[in-house]
Amino acid sequence: MINAKQFWSRRFSEHVKETSRYLRYIFNGHLVVSMIFFMSALAYYYQRWLVDLPESFPTAWIVGLAFGIVAAYSPVRTLLKVPDLVFLLPAEYQLGDYFKRCLYYSFFVQLYLVFLVAAALGPLYFASYPELGTQYYLVMIGIALVIKVWNLLSNWWMLKERNPRTRGIDQVVKYILNIAIFYFLAQGEWVFSSVVTVLLVGLVLYTFTLSRRKAGLAWDLLVMKDQQRMRTFYRIANNFTDVPHLKNTVKKRHALVEALVKAIPYRQDQTYSYLYRITFVRSSDYLGMYLRLIVIGALAIWFVPNIWIKIAFAILFLYLSAFQMMTLWNHHRTIAWLDLYPVKRDWKEKALLNWLKQILLFQTFVFGLLFIFQWNLIGLLAVWIGGSLFSIAFVQSYVKQKITT
């Protein structure tokens, strides 16, 4: 006989211990200082932009999309592991309390998304719809919490469905209905919002009816979903510290690999120049992170009006890119046969430093192009010269010191 409450407490304690171990590395001093600077500047210019907000600005669509997505996005964390497929499957009907606590945990851990979106969009909503007021906005937040509970329960019931096409259609329809509900609510259109809410309730009841026809839980699906979320967390944490049990995925990307390595001469001292380039492109971590930092940095540079803040953002995102990409040095640390290469350590260090300088200089070039489009010669020169000097100095001093110690 399994005590479901004790089992949940033990599994939850293990989960908290595992995630907290990596969270302290993710929220380190470098990232916190950078994010405080970024958010402070963003909040300042957000308030200034709201003063001249055009009447035609699609606030209802933005609020509807944001609230609808965070309400519809309601995954269930079960904290199950692969061995549970064997040892817990026979005791499924003894674990009712365990899965209830999974639902409670999943709901409360996702509340920050609702409140974060509400806090971010509050000033925009009040500027666009001052006649509706704060009380109406609070009611809309409360409705979002109620609808999120419905979506969470519906998603749990759909986890008994093994057909991925059926689950996919269900998710798409729920996202559309949730967005429509909050789009009408944002404008004060209670009648239309109520009609769509009835449709959502009907869909939730249909998923409940569908789940009642199923014999039991799809345990393999529950384990796979939980492993995917933990893998995503580990992938993020791996940018800040070593995650030994992370299983990296590899993508071919033949065209991009060929473009980057075709100019590398076939020589012994270029072994790691080749390896780091294909690792950067084919690994599931580096290229995506690098491109996201470029896009976010470019958006900040484009929309911030003050030229010196633009330049500061350019340097900030160069620093973040360098800090994230320097983990390439340890990417192959667990592959023992690399130690058999007849390659000097100096060649390995030189290959990494050169590659980091090249990708940072390319990022500097991209940021400078934004100033050309805005006809800002001073910003262009400041970013190209200052960014290049910063990239070279940071790599040759900080990164070199880190990989040689």
N, C-alpha and C positions, 0 to 999 in steps of 0.2 A: 504494500500500500504506500503510495507516494503522498507526502505532505506537500501540496502544491504551493502553499504560502512559504514554507521554508525553502523549497526549491527555487522559488522566485527570488527570495532574499539573497540566496547564495549566488545565483546567476547574475542578478543585478549588481551585487557587490563586485563580482569579477569584472563585469562590464565597465563599471565606474573606475575601477583600479586600472584597467587597460587603457581607457581613453584619457584619463587624467595624466597618465605617464607621458603621453605625447602632446597633450594640450599645453603643458608648461613649456614645451619647446616651441610650439607654434606661436604662442603669445609671448615671445621673448621681447627683450628691450628694443631691438632693432625694429621689429614689426609694429610694436605699440607706438613708438615715437613717430614712425612714418604715417601710421593710420590716424593718429591724433592731428598731425599737421594737415593731412589730406582732408579729413572730415571737417576741421575747423575752417579751412579755406573754402570748402564746398558749401558749408552752411552760411558763411558770410555772403558769398556771391549768390546763393539761392535766395536769401532775403532781399538782396538788391534787385534781383531779377523779378521778384514778385511785385515790386513797386510799379513796374511798367508792364505788367502782365496783359497781353492783348485779350480783348473780349472773345475773340474767336478761338482761343486756345482750347484744345479738346480735353479739358479736365475730366469730364465724365468718362471718356474712354480710358484714360490713364488710371483713374480710380477703379473703374470696373475691371480692367485687366489685372491690376495689382491685387485687389481684394479677391477677385474671382480665382486667380491662380493660387494664392496662399490658402484659400479656403478649400479648393479642390485638391491641392497637394497634401495628402494626408496618409502617408505610408505607415504601416504597422510594423513596429520593431518587436520581434519575438525573442531575440537573443538566443535563438536555437543554433546548435552546432551540428556538424556532420554526424558524429556518433549518435546523436539523438534519433536519427532515422532508424537505428536498430534498437536502442535501449528504451526509448520513450514511446515508440509507436504502439506497442500493446497496451500502454497505460493512457491512451489519449483521453478517455472519458473520465479520468481522475484529475485532469489538468484544467478543469474549468476555471478555478480561481487564478491559476497561473496566467492564462490567456486574458482574463479580465484585467489583471494588473499590467499586462503588456499593452492593452488598449489605453489604460489610464496613463501609463508612462509615455506612450506615443503621442497622446494629446497634449500633455503638459510640456513635453520637451519641444513641441512645435509652436507653442504659444508666442515665443519670442519673434517668430516671423510675422504674425499678425500685428503685434504691437510695434515692431520695427517699421512695417509698411504704414501703419496708422500714424506713427509719429512723423515719418518722412513726408507723407502726403497731406498731413493736417494743414500746414500753412498754405499750401496750394489750394486746398479745398475751401478754406475760409476766405481766401482772396477771390475765388471764382464764384462762390455761393454764400455771400455774407448773410443773405436773408434766411438761410436754413439754420445757421448758428451751431454752437458747440454741442448743445444737447442732442440735436439730430445726428451729428457725427458720432457721438458716443453710442447712440442707438444703433447706428450702422455697424460699429465695431462689435456690439453685442450680438447683432444678427450674424455677423461673420463667424463668431465663436460657435453659435448654435449650428450654423450650416456646416462648419468644420466637423462637428461631432457627427452629423449625418454622413458626411463624406467618409469619415474614418470608419464608421460602422459598415458603410457600403463597400469600402475597399476590403475590409476584413471578410465580409461575406463572399466577395468575388475571389478571394484567395482559395476558395474551394473549387473554383472553375479552372480546369486544366487547359482549356482552349485559349491560346494567346490572342487569337483574333477576337474572340468574344470579350476578353479583358481589355484589349486595346480599344475596341469600339465603345465599351462602357466608359473608359477613361476620357476619350475624346468628347463624348456627349456630355459627361459631367462637367468638364472644363468649359464647354460652350454655355451650358445652363448657368453655371456659377458666374461667369463673366457677365452674362445678360442680366442676371439678378442685380448685381452691384452697379452695372451701367445705369439701369433704370432707377435704382435707389439713390445714386449720386445726384440725379436730377430731380428727386422728389416724386418720381412717377410710381406711386404705390400700387396702382391698379395693374400696370404691366408687370411690375416686379412680383406681385402676388400670383399672377398667372404663371410666370416662369417658375416660381417657387413650387407651385402645385405640380408642375411637370417634373421637377427635381425630386419631390417627395414620391411621386409615382415611380420614378426610376429606382430610388432607394428601396421602396417596397418590392419592386420586381427583383432586385438583387437578393433581397431576403428570401423571397419565394424560391428563387433559383438555387440558393444555398441549401434550402431545406430538402431539396431533391437529391443532394449529394450525400454519399454514404459517410464520408469523413473528411478530415483535413488533407490537403495535398502537402504532405510533409516535405517532400523534396523541393517543392516550390517555395515554401516558407524558409527553408534553409538557404536556398539559392538567393532569395531576395535579401536576406539578412547578410549573407556573405558579400553581396554586391555593395551594400551600403558600407560595410566595414572596409571593403577594398577601396572605396572612394575616400574614406577617412584616412586610411593608411597612405594612400597616394598623396594626399595633401600633406600629411605629417612627414612623409619622406622628403619633402622639399626643405624641411627644417632640421631633421635628424635622421639617424639610421633606423630603418624599419626592416629588420632581418627577414621576417616572414612575409613580406610583401611579394606577391607574385606579379611580376611585371608582364604586360602584354606587349607584343611586338607587331608593328604594322610595316608593310613592305615599302610603300611610297617610292617606287623604282625611279620615277622621273626626278624627284627632288634629290634622292641619294646620288644619282648619276651627275646631276648638275653641280653638286658640292664636292664630289671626290674626283671628278675627271681631271682636274688640274693638279692633283697631288702626284708627285713623281714616285715611281716604284722603287723606293729605297728603304733601307733598314731604319734609318733615322726618322722616317715618316710614318712608321707603324701606328703610333698613337694619334697622329693627325687624322689618319683615315678612320680609326676606331671611334674617336670622339665625335666626328662628324656624323657617322652613320648612327651612333648611339643617340645623338641629339635629335635626329630626324625620325628614327624608327621607334624609339622608346615612347611609351604612352605618357611620359611625364613632361619632358623638357620643351618640346616644340609647342604644345598647347599652352603651357604656362607662359612661354616667351611671347607668343602671339597675343595672349590675353592682356599681358602687361603693356604691350605696344598699343593695343586698341584703347584700353582704359586711360593710359597716359595721353594718347592723342586726343581723346574726347575732352579730358581735363584741360589740355593746352588750347584746344579750339574754342571752348565755351567760356573760359575765364578771361575777363576783359583786361586785367592788369598785366602788363608785359613782364614785370619782374616775378609775379606769381607764376606766369607761364613758364619762365625759365627755371624757377625753383621746382615746378612739377616735372619738367624734363629731366633735371638732375636727379630728382627723387626716384623716378621710374627707371632711370639708368642704374641707380644704386640697387633697387629692388631686383632688377633683372640679373645683375651681377651676383647678388647675394643668393638668388635661387639657382642660377646655372652653375655655380661653383661646386655644387654637389655632384657634378659629373665625375669629379676626381675619385669618388668612392663608389661609383656605380658598379664597377666590375670587381669589387674587392673580394667577393665570395667565389670568384672563378679562379680556381687554383692554377689551371694550366697557363694563365697569362704570366705567372711568375717564371715559366719556362722560356718565355721570349728572350732571345739574346739581345735585349734592348736596354740601353742605359736609362737610369732614373731621370737624368737630366733631360733626355729627349722627351720623356713622358711629361715632365713639368712644362717644358717649353711648348709642347703641343697643346696642352690645356690653356696655358696663358695666351698663346697666340689666337686660339679659337675664341676665347672669351673676349679678347680685344676686338676681333673681327665682328662678332655679333653685336657688341655694344656700339661699335662705330657705325654699323648699319642702322641700329636703332636711333642713334644720334642723327644720322642722315634723314631718316623718316620724319623725326620730330622737326627737323629744320625745314622740311618741305612744307609743313603746315604754315610756317611764317611766310613762305613765298606766296602761298595762296591768299594770305591775309595782307600782303604787301607791307611787311614789317621787316625792313632790312636790319634794324638793330637787333631784334629778336633772333633773326636768322644767323647773324654773325656770332651773337652771344651763345646760342645753343650749339652751333657747329664747332666753334673754338672751345668754349667752356666745356661742352659735353665731351669732346674728344680728349681734352686734357684730363678731365675727371676720369674718363674710362681707362685711359692708359695708366694714370697714377694709382687708381684704385686697384687695378689688376696687378700692377707691378709691386705694390706695397702690401695691401691687406690680403688679397687672394694668395699671393706668393708666400707670404708669411704663414698663412693658414695651412697650405698644402705641404710645406716643408717642415712643419713642426710635428 
